[in-house]
Amino acid sequence: MTTIDYSVWDHIEVSDDEDDTHPNIDTPSLFRWRHQARVERMEAFMKKGEELEKSLAESRRRLAEAQRRVRELGSPSAPEAKGDLAKAQEEEKKLKKEERSWEKKLEEHRSEEKKMPWNVDTLSKEGFSKSVVNVKPEKTEETEEEKEEKHKTFVEKYEKQIKHFGMLRRWDDSQKYLSDNPDLVCEETANYLVIMCIDLEVEEKHALMEQVAHQTIVMQFILELAKSLKVDPRGCFRQFFAKIKTADQQYQDAFNDELESFKERVRGRAKIRIEKAMKEYEEEERQKRLGPGGLDPVEVYESLPEEMQKCFDEKDIQMLQDAISKMDPTEAKLHMKRCIESGLWVPNARADEEGDKEKEEGDEPQYEELKKEDQ
């Protein structure tokens, strides 16, 4: 025979009107006071749980921002970027520890809630209430090629709209434009705006860069909010604007701090890109200058003794011959060999001008003459 376990009823708080009271006590008032005190305790307990959940969500948002900064700083190899990367990684480690702390506190709170005795306010629940949450489904990790192709396709379709959004400033204008173009609320828009900021800084359009940077952080805050709520970003961007327009000083400061940090990162990236472009340009010019022997005439000229440099400055052959005659023959021969290989000195130039058909034979006596004078 099956027995019924009645132990579950041991934790029920009896109704306020079941106690016997003294005839001189106003029983209805006593019951109201008891009920009110219990309701206030329950509300305080529920409020504490909401605050813990809010703190955990904020902690996760800040952790996500720190992880994004670590990813951004992980690509450049400049020494100053390595220092920023170490700081970002340290901040990420600290925020992970903070997140675990909030999770532990919330778990303890829920455990305490389960141990609370039932009462008339918690025994009955709505039988036909239904809540539908637009939860973003878990997706498999995309490959780099898929991400690149997705970004390229998106930009080709929405580039004009993204640029327009980047030039907005007022909260209401941004919210209305995203309401009219909800497809812009995504990671691809944020990525394009980041690249746009770096391009503007490289072009020295600093004011425009700062304008687009503001909209970049707006989009990134919306994406972080969606991530913390686990919903589609298109379904929560209105919540961000409602919050930022009535935000307390702490939230506003967090937004402004992230904006300033982002602008500094953009300036750093632009500087690295400019330096790289300058190096490529200098190498290109150097390759164009290389002589027949593969030497750079500028480098060879700077390595010559001062007397020989003056000869080339004056374009005086006799002065060059005199300078060589005073030098050590081995050293003079080395310098002249480097001059020829860099194109700084062309032995057969005069023969070409005179139309000598035997150029190679004409070159040799001219060089032999210099060698004899050196000796």
C-alpha positions in Angstrom: 0.0 0.0 0.0 1.4 3.4 -1.0 1.8 5.9 1.8 1.4 9.6 1.4 4.2 11.9 2.5 2.8 14.9 4.4 6.2 16.3 5.4 5.8 19.0 2.7 3.1 20.6 4.8 5.5 21.1 7.7 6.9 24.2 6.1 3.6 26.1 5.6 3.1 29.3 7.5 -0.4 29.2 8.9 -3.0 31.8 7.9 -3.1 35.0 9.8 -6.7 34.4 10.9 -6.2 30.9 12.4 -4.8 32.0 15.8 -6.9 32.6 18.8 -6.6 36.1 20.2 -7.5 37.8 23.5 -11.0 39.2 23.6 -9.6 42.7 24.3 -7.4 42.6 21.1 -8.7 44.0 17.9 -8.4 40.8 15.9 -8.9 42.1 12.3 -6.3 44.8 12.9 -3.8 42.3 14.3 -4.3 40.0 11.2 -3.9 43.0 8.9 -0.6 44.0 10.6 0.7 40.4 10.5 -0.1 40.1 6.8 1.4 43.5 6.0 4.6 42.7 7.9 4.9 39.3 6.0 4.3 41.0 2.7 6.9 43.6 3.4 9.4 40.9 4.3 8.6 39.1 1.0 9.0 42.3 -1.0 12.3 43.1 0.6 13.5 39.6 -0.1 12.3 39.8 -3.8 13.9 43.2 -4.2 17.2 41.8 -2.9 17.0 39.0 -5.5 16.3 41.5 -8.3 19.3 43.6 -7.2 21.6 40.6 -7.3 20.4 39.6 -10.8 20.9 43.2 -11.9 24.4 43.3 -10.4 25.2 40.0 -12.1 24.0 41.2 -15.5 26.1 44.4 -15.1 29.1 42.3 -14.2 28.7 40.2 -17.2 28.3 43.3 -19.4 31.5 44.7 -18.1 33.3 41.3 -18.6 32.0 41.2 -22.2 33.4 44.7 -22.8 36.8 43.7 -21.3 36.9 40.5 -23.4 36.2 42.6 -26.5 39.0 45.0 -25.6 41.4 42.0 -25.2 40.4 40.7 -28.7 40.9 44.2 -30.2 44.4 44.6 -28.6 45.4 41.1 -29.5 46.1 41.9 -33.2 48.7 44.7 -33.3 52.3 44.0 -32.4 53.4 47.5 -31.3 55.1 47.6 -27.9 52.6 50.1 -26.5 49.8 47.8 -27.6 51.4 44.9 -25.6 51.2 47.0 -22.4 47.6 47.9 -23.0 46.9 44.2 -23.7 48.4 43.1 -20.4 46.2 45.7 -18.5 43.1 44.5 -20.4 43.8 40.9 -19.6 44.3 41.8 -15.9 41.0 43.6 -15.9 39.3 40.6 -17.6 40.7 38.3 -14.9 39.4 40.6 -12.2 35.9 40.8 -13.7 35.7 37.0 -14.1 36.3 36.7 -10.4 33.7 39.3 -9.7 31.1 37.5 -11.9 31.7 34.2 -10.0 31.1 36.1 -6.7 27.8 37.5 -7.9 26.7 34.1 -9.2 27.5 32.6 -5.8 25.5 35.2 -4.0 22.5 34.8 -6.3 22.6 31.0 -5.9 22.6 31.4 -2.1 19.6 33.7 -2.3 17.7 31.2 -4.4 18.5 28.4 -2.0 17.3 30.6 0.8 14.1 31.2 -1.1 13.4 27.5 -1.5 13.7 27.1 2.3 11.2 29.8 3.1 7.8 28.5 4.5 4.8 28.7 2.2 1.9 31.0 3.1 -1.5 32.1 1.7 0.3 34.5 -0.7 2.6 31.9 -2.2 0.5 28.6 -2.2 -1.6 29.5 -5.1 -0.4 30.6 -8.6 -2.0 31.6 -11.8 -3.1 28.6 -13.8 -3.2 30.1 -17.3 -0.5 32.7 -17.3 2.0 32.4 -20.1 5.2 34.3 -20.9 7.0 34.1 -24.2 10.6 35.3 -24.3 12.3 36.1 -27.6 15.4 34.2 -26.8 18.2 34.2 -29.4 19.0 30.6 -30.3 22.5 29.3 -29.8 24.5 29.4 -33.0 27.5 27.4 -34.1 30.8 29.4 -34.3 31.3 30.8 -37.8 34.7 30.4 -39.6 36.7 33.5 -40.5 35.9 33.0 -44.2 32.2 32.9 -43.4 32.4 36.0 -41.2 34.3 37.9 -43.9 31.8 36.9 -46.6 28.8 37.8 -44.4 30.4 41.2 -43.6 31.1 41.9 -47.3 27.5 41.0 -48.3 26.0 43.1 -45.6 28.2 46.2 -46.4 27.3 46.0 -50.1 23.6 46.1 -49.2 23.6 48.6 -46.3 26.7 50.8 -46.7 24.8 54.0 -47.3 22.5 53.4 -44.3 25.4 52.6 -42.0 27.2 55.9 -43.0 24.0 57.8 -42.4 23.6 56.3 -38.9 27.3 57.1 -38.2 26.6 60.8 -38.8 23.7 61.1 -36.3 24.1 62.5 -32.9 20.8 62.9 -31.0 19.4 59.9 -29.1 16.0 60.3 -30.6 17.3 60.6 -34.2 19.4 57.4 -33.7 16.5 55.5 -32.2 14.1 56.5 -35.0 16.6 55.6 -37.7 17.2 52.1 -36.2 13.4 51.7 -35.9 13.1 52.4 -39.6 16.2 50.2 -40.4 16.2 47.5 -37.7 18.6 45.3 -39.9 21.4 47.7 -39.0 21.3 46.6 -35.3 24.0 43.9 -35.7 27.7 43.1 -35.3 28.5 43.9 -39.0 27.4 47.6 -38.5 29.6 47.9 -35.4 32.6 46.5 -37.3 32.1 48.8 -40.3 31.9 51.8 -38.0 35.2 50.8 -36.4 36.9 50.7 -39.7 35.3 53.9 -40.8 36.7 55.6 -37.6 40.2 54.4 -38.4 39.9 55.6 -42.0 38.8 59.1 -40.9 41.6 59.4 -38.4 44.2 58.3 -41.0 42.7 61.1 -43.3 43.1 63.5 -40.4 39.4 64.2 -40.2 39.4 64.1 -36.4 36.0 65.8 -35.7 34.2 63.3 -38.0 36.1 60.4 -36.4 34.8 61.5 -33.0 31.3 61.8 -34.3 31.3 58.3 -35.8 33.0 56.9 -32.7 30.0 58.0 -30.6 27.7 56.0 -32.8 30.0 53.0 -32.7 29.8 52.9 -29.0 26.0 53.3 -29.1 25.9 50.2 -31.4 28.3 48.2 -29.2 26.3 49.0 -26.0 23.2 47.8 -27.7 24.9 44.5 -28.7 26.3 44.0 -25.2 22.8 44.6 -23.7 21.4 42.0 -26.1 24.1 39.5 -25.2 23.5 40.0 -21.4 19.7 39.5 -21.9 20.2 36.7 -24.5 17.9 38.3 -27.0 18.1 39.5 -30.6 19.7 43.0 -30.6 16.8 44.2 -32.8 14.4 43.5 -29.9 16.2 45.5 -27.3 17.7 48.6 -28.8 14.7 50.7 -27.6 15.6 49.6 -24.0 19.1 51.0 -24.4 17.8 54.4 -25.6 15.2 54.5 -22.8 18.0 53.8 -20.3 20.6 56.1 -21.7 18.2 59.1 -21.9 17.3 58.7 -18.2 20.6 57.2 -17.1 22.1 57.8 -13.7 25.5 59.4 -13.5 27.3 56.0 -13.1 25.9 54.6 -16.4 26.5 57.8 -18.3 30.1 57.9 -17.0 30.6 54.3 -18.1 29.4 55.2 -21.6 31.7 58.3 -21.8 34.7 56.3 -20.4 34.2 53.6 -23.1 33.9 56.3 -25.8 37.1 58.0 -24.8 39.0 54.7 -24.5 37.7 53.7 -28.0 38.9 57.0 -29.5 42.3 56.4 -28.1 42.4 52.9 -29.5 41.4 54.3 -32.9 44.2 56.9 -32.8 46.6 54.1 -32.0 45.4 51.9 -34.8 45.6 54.9 -37.3 49.1 55.7 -36.2 50.2 52.1 -36.8 48.6 52.1 -40.2 50.2 55.4 -41.2 53.7 54.1 -40.1 53.2 50.9 -42.0 52.1 52.8 -45.2 55.2 55.1 -44.9 57.5 52.1 -44.6 55.9 50.5 -47.6 56.2 53.8 -49.6 59.9 54.2 -48.6 60.7 50.7 -49.5 58.9 51.2 -52.9 61.0 54.3 -53.5 64.1 52.5 -52.5 63.5 49.7 -54.9 63.0 52.2 -57.7 66.4 53.8 -56.9 68.4 50.6 -56.8 71.3 50.5 -59.2 72.4 47.7 -61.6 74.2 46.0 -58.7 71.2 46.2 -56.4 72.6 48.9 -54.1 70.7 52.0 -53.0 72.5 55.2 -54.3 71.4 57.2 -51.3 72.8 54.7 -48.9 76.1 54.5 -50.9 76.4 58.3 -51.1 76.0 58.6 -47.3 78.7 56.0 -46.8 81.3 57.9 -48.9 84.0 60.0 -47.4 83.2 63.7 -47.3 85.7 64.5 -50.1 84.0 62.1 -52.5 80.5 63.4 -51.6 81.6 66.9 -52.5 82.8 65.6 -55.9 79.3 64.2 -56.6 77.6 67.3 -55.3 79.8 69.4 -57.7 79.5 66.8 -60.5 83.2 67.3 -61.1 85.1 64.3 -62.5 88.5 65.8 -62.2 87.9 66.6 -58.5 86.7 62.9 -58.1 89.9 61.6 -59.7 92.0 63.9 -57.5 90.2 62.7 -54.4 90.6 59.0 -55.3 94.4 59.5 -56.0 94.8 60.6 -52.4 93.0 57.6 -50.9 94.2 54.1 -50.2 93.9 52.1 -53.5 91.9 49.2 -51.9 89.5 51.7 -50.2 89.1 53.7 -53.4 88.4 50.6 -55.4 85.7 49.5 -53.0 84.0 52.9 -53.0 84.0 53.1 -56.8 82.7 49.6 -57.1 79.8 50.5 -54.8 79.2 53.7 -56.7 79.0 51.7 -60.0 76.7 49.0 -58.5 74.3 51.7 -57.1 74.2 53.7 -60.4 75.8 56.7 -58.7 78.7 56.5 -61.1 78.2 55.3 -64.7 81.6 54.6 -66.3 80.3 54.4 -69.9 78.1 57.5 -69.8 80.5 59.6 -71.9 80.9 56.8 -74.4 77.2 56.6 -74.8 76.9 60.3 -75.4 79.6 60.1 -78.1 77.9 57.1 -79.7 80.8 54.8 -79.2 79.9 51.4 -80.5 82.4 49.6 -78.3 81.0 50.6 -74.9 82.6 47.9 -72.9 86.1 48.7 -74.3 85.6 52.4 -73.7 84.6 51.8 -70.1 87.7 49.9 -69.2 90.4 52.4 -70.1 88.5 55.1 -68.3 88.4 52.9 -65.1 92.0 51.8 -65.6 93.0 55.5 -65.8 91.5 56.0 -62.4 93.2 52.9 -61.0 96.6 54.1 -62.3 96.2 57.5 -60.8 95.1 55.8 -57.5 98.3 53.8 -57.6 
